[in-house]
Amino acid sequence: MAILHINTNRGWGGGENQVLALLSGMAAKGARAILYADRRGTLLGRARLAGLEARPVPVSTAPWLAFLAGRLIVPCAKRDGTTLVHVHDSGSLNLGSVVSRRLGVPLILSRRVASRLRMNPLSRRKYSPERLAMVIAISETVRDVMVSCGFPADRIRVVPDGVDIDGLAALEPETSFRSAAPASFWVGGIGRLSWKKNWAFLIRTAARLAAEGVDVRWIIVGDGPDMKRLRKMAEKAGVADRTYFTGFRPDATRILKGLDALFFPSRMEGASVTVREAMAMGVPVIAADAPGVVESLAGHGWIVRCDDVEAAAAAVRDAMSNPAKRAQVAEAARRSAMQRFPISATIDGTLGAYREVLAMWGRADHGGERRAVGDV
């Protein structure tokens, strides 16, 4: 039994982290998982280092080459006895569709973003229930968006992105950055430096607190197209001396564990693995009110209206000046994460979705007889 996974993102983010954890967990349970990833991307190398079966997509992952790439993958997939194709990003959908159609096996998409589907004919075809046997949504927020866009509710299963609770508990925090101001309250943000993540909100909040004389230092971990703009914004706002940009860091989770609080300003999130990791490690979270983040926190953190600088500054002051409250909120969030987001539940939920799809696929009659493909 072999599940073919496709992820064509070149960068590294929460989605790629989830793919790696999912495939590792499946391998531990004896389910064969074969990953196809962009040869220039980070995921391929990390999967191979983890001892997983990982192969490069044979040609460019550009949409207009999906047909060629799919045809090149199919012979290997046949030899592997591929049972199901699971794509992990929207850019992989065309490629996954070619492979699944030529193999005669079902196609599943993991949907991690809460943005609405485009309603043009190409997008409608791409996300058509005719192509997709099932969508795995990482949160109820993502599920609701998919339903509102017309995807059948009975073909969506919610399987929350999970975190390695035990691994995070054992992780040593990275705190060397604190040597710049050991007595200060350190707040950080982790993620891609892009418009959607809204790091300008963090910098405006930093400027407000600096103007009030509040001793807060900020660290932003990540890289992306907005790096230069954000650096200039910090300089113009007069907080360049207390706002540190690290660029991409492979030890970002260790830095997160060394913070006094996480500031998560994103405008739109399906859930956010970073928020769930902070919860599991007992790092208090101050976040904008993106629905997926509100769902993840479930009341165990400080939620402010997106771009409301006064409210965000008040939340940071509250977290900073009330250590007992901060500890109470963090502990409640940690217990919530342990109950709701263990990676074992993600693996079991995904395998359960496979079993359900394969059972339906084996019984389906679409004008011809589908071959029974068994169980996982």
N, C-alpha and C positions, 0 to 999 in steps of 0.2 A: 504494500500500500504506500503510495507516494503522493505527497501534496507539493505542487509546484507553486512557489511564492515568487512574486515579482515586485520589486521596488526600484524605481528609476531615479529617485532624487539623488543628486550628487552631494548635497550638504548633509550635515548631521543635526538632527533635532529629536524632539520627543517621539515622533513617528518611527524614526530609524532605531531609536533605543528600544521601542516596543517590539519591533520586528525581531531584533536580535534576542531579546528576552523570550519572546514567544517561540522562536525556532529552537532555542536552547532547551526550553521547557518541554517542547514536543519531542526532541531527541531523547531527553531523559525518560520520557514515557514510552519510548520505543516506536513512535510514529516517524516515518521517514519524511523529512522536510528538505526540499531542494530549492535554494534561493538563486534567482537571476537578478543581478543588480548592475548598475552602470559601472563600467570598468574604471572610470575616473572618480567614482564616488567613494565616500568614507566607509559606507556599510559593507561593501564587498571585502575589503581588507580586514575589517574587524570581525566579520563572520568567519573568515578563514582562520584568523588567529584564535577564535573560539572553537576551532575544530569542526565547524559546520560545513555541510556540503554546499558550496557557493560557487557560482559560475558567472562570468561576465556576459551581459547581453551582447550578442555577436556583432551588432552594428550599432550605429548611433540610435539613441532612444527618441529622436525627433518623430513627431506623429506621422509624418509622411513616409517614414521608413518602417513603421510598425508592421506592415504586411510582410516585408522582407525579413525583418528580425524574427517574427513569429514563425515563418516557414523554416528558418534555419534552426529554431529551437525544437520544432515538432519532432524530428527524428530521434533526438536524445530523449525527449519526453516520452515517446512511445516505448523506447527501450527501458526507461525507468518504470514503466507501468503506471504512469500518472493517473490518478483517480479524480483529481480536482485541481483547479487553478484558483489561487487566492492572490489578488492584487492589493497593494497596500497604499497606493497613492493614485490620484486621478490621472496622472501622466502615464500610468501603466495600463490604463483600461483598454486602449486600442490594441496594444500588444497582447494583453491577456485574452481579449476577445478573439483575436486571430488564433491563438494557441488552443483555447478551449473549444472553439468551433471545429477546428480541424481534427482535434482528438475526440470530439463527441463527449466531452465531460463538462460538468457545471463550472460556472465562474462566480466567485464571491469577491465583493469589494469591502475592505475596511474603510469606513468613512470617519475621518478624524476632525474635520473642520465644520464649523457651524454656518458657513456661508451658503446662501441659496444657490441652487442650480440655475445656470443660464437657460433661458427658455427658447433659444434659437434651435433650428432643426438639427444641427450637428450635435449640440449638447443633449437634446432629447433622445437622439439615437444612441449616443455614448452611454447614457444612464438608463437606457430602456430596460424594463423588466423582461423583454424578449432576450436581452443579452445576459442580464444579471439574475442568477438564481436566488441570490440573497445579498443583502447589505448588512454588515456588522457595524453597528453604530457604537461609538465609544462612550456615549452618554445619552440620557433621555433628551437633552438639548439637541443633539445631532439628529436623533430619531425624529423629533418633532419637526425640524427643518426639512428633512427628507419627505415626510408625510405631507407637509404643506406645499411641497413642490410636485406632488402627485405620485410619488413612488408608493406602491401598495404597502400599507402598514403591516399586513400579514407576511410580508417578505423581508421584514427588518427585525433583527435581533439585537438587543442592547447587551454588549459585553464590555464592561468598563476597562479602560487601560489600567493596568495594575503596576505595582512597584514591588521591588524585592525588600520586603519588610525586614527580614533578618540581616540581609546584606547591608542595608542602610544603617541598621542599629550598630553593626560592627565597624562601620566606616570611620576612619580617623578624619576629623575636620582639618581643613587647610586654613590656618589663621595667620600666616606670615604677613598678609596685607595689613593686619591690625597694628603692626609695628609703627606705621606712619602716624597713628594717633591712638595709643593703647586705651586711653580713658574715654574715648568717644563711643557713641552709639552707632553701630555700623548697620546700614540698610543696603541691600543689594537687589539687583535685577539680573535674571539670566534668560537669554534667548537670542534669537536672531534680531539684528538691528535693522528693522524694516518698519515701514509706515504702520502696518497693522498692529505691531507690538507697542506702538505709542510711547516710545521712550522719552519723547519731549515732555510728556506729563510728569515723568519722574524728575526731569531737570527743572521744570517750573516749580515743582514742590520743593526741591532742594533749595532753589533760590528764595522761596518764601520763608523757609525755616532759617536760612542763613541771615536773612534780613531781620528776623526776630532774635538772632543771637543764640539759636538752639544748636548745641554741639552734636551735629549729625554728620557722619561721613558716608559716602555712597560709592558703591562699586558696581560696574556694569560689565557682565561677563558675556561675551558673544561677539560675533562679527556680522557684517552685512552691508548693504548699500547705503545705509544712513550713518555710518561711522563718522565720516568727515563732517557732515551737517551737525550731528549731535555734539561733537567736540567743539565746533565753533559756537554752538548755542550755549554750551557750558561756559565758554570763555566770555561771551557777551553778557551772560547772566551773572558773572562774577563768582561762579562756583567751580571753576576749573581746578582750583587748589584743593577741593574736597570731594571731587568726583573722579574716580579712577576707572579708566577703560582698559580692560585686560586683553581684548580680542578673544578669539576662540581658545578655550582651555579644556583639554581632555579631563581635567580634574574638577570640572565645574560643580559637580555634586558635592565634592569635599569642601569647596568654597561656600556653597549654599549652607552646609552644615555648620560652618564657622560664623555665620551671620547672626546678628541680634534679631533681624526681621527680614522677610522677603517683601519687596514691593513689586507687584505684578500689574502693570498699567494697561495691558492689552485691551484693544477695542472689541475683539471678537475671538472667542476660543471655544472649541468643542468640549474641552475639559481641562487640559494642561497637566502634563506629567510633572512639570516642575513644581506646580502647586501641590500635587499629591505627594511628591517626594518631600517637600518641606513639611507637610502635615505629618508624614510618617516619621520624620526626624525630630519633631518637636520644635521646628522653627516657625514662629508666628508669621501669619500672612496678612499683608495689607494689599488690597486688590481693587481694581476697577470692577464695575458691576457687569462684566460680560457674563451672559447667562450660564455658559458652561463652567465658569469659575465659581459662580454663586452656587451652582449645583454641587460642585466638588467640595466646597467648604462647608456647606450645610449649616451655616451659622457660626462656625468655629473660626472666626477671623474678623478682620475689619474690612467691610465692604463700603466703597465710596462711589459716588456717581462719576462716570468717566469724565476726565478733564476738570473736575471740581477741585481746584488747587487748595482752597480753604479747607474743604473737608478732608483731603488727603493729608495736609499738614497737621490738622487736628488729630487724625488717626495716628500719625507717627508720634506726635507729642504724647498721646494717651498711652501708646504701647511703651514708649520710653520712660515715662514718669510713673508708671504703675507696674513694677516688677511682679507683684503677686497676681494681678490680673493677666499680665502677659504669660506667666507660667500656667495659669489656669486655662486660658484659651488654647495655648499650645498643647497642653496635655489632652484636652478634649478633642482637638483636631487629630492628635496622634492615635487616640483610641478609635476615632471614627475611621481613619485610614486603615488601621489594622483590620477592622471589621469589613470594610467596603471595597478595599483596593489591593488585596494581596495578589501577586502575580500568578499564584496557583489558580485563583478563580478565573483570571483571564485565559489561562491555558485550558482549563476545563470547559469554560464557556465556549471557547473557539472550537474545541474538539466536538462539543455537543452540537454546535451549529453545523459542522461538517457532517455529522451523523444524520442530522435532520435533512440536510440538502440531499445527501446521497440516497437516503431512503425515498425521498420524494422523486428524485431523478430516476431511480430504478423502477418506480411504479408509473412514471409519467408516460402518456401516450400523446405525442404531438404529430399525429398523422403517420407515425411509424413506430416501431418498437425500439425503445431505449434499452441498451444493455444494462443489466444489473451490475452495479459497481461495488456492492458490498458495504463494508463498514470500516470505520477507523478504529 
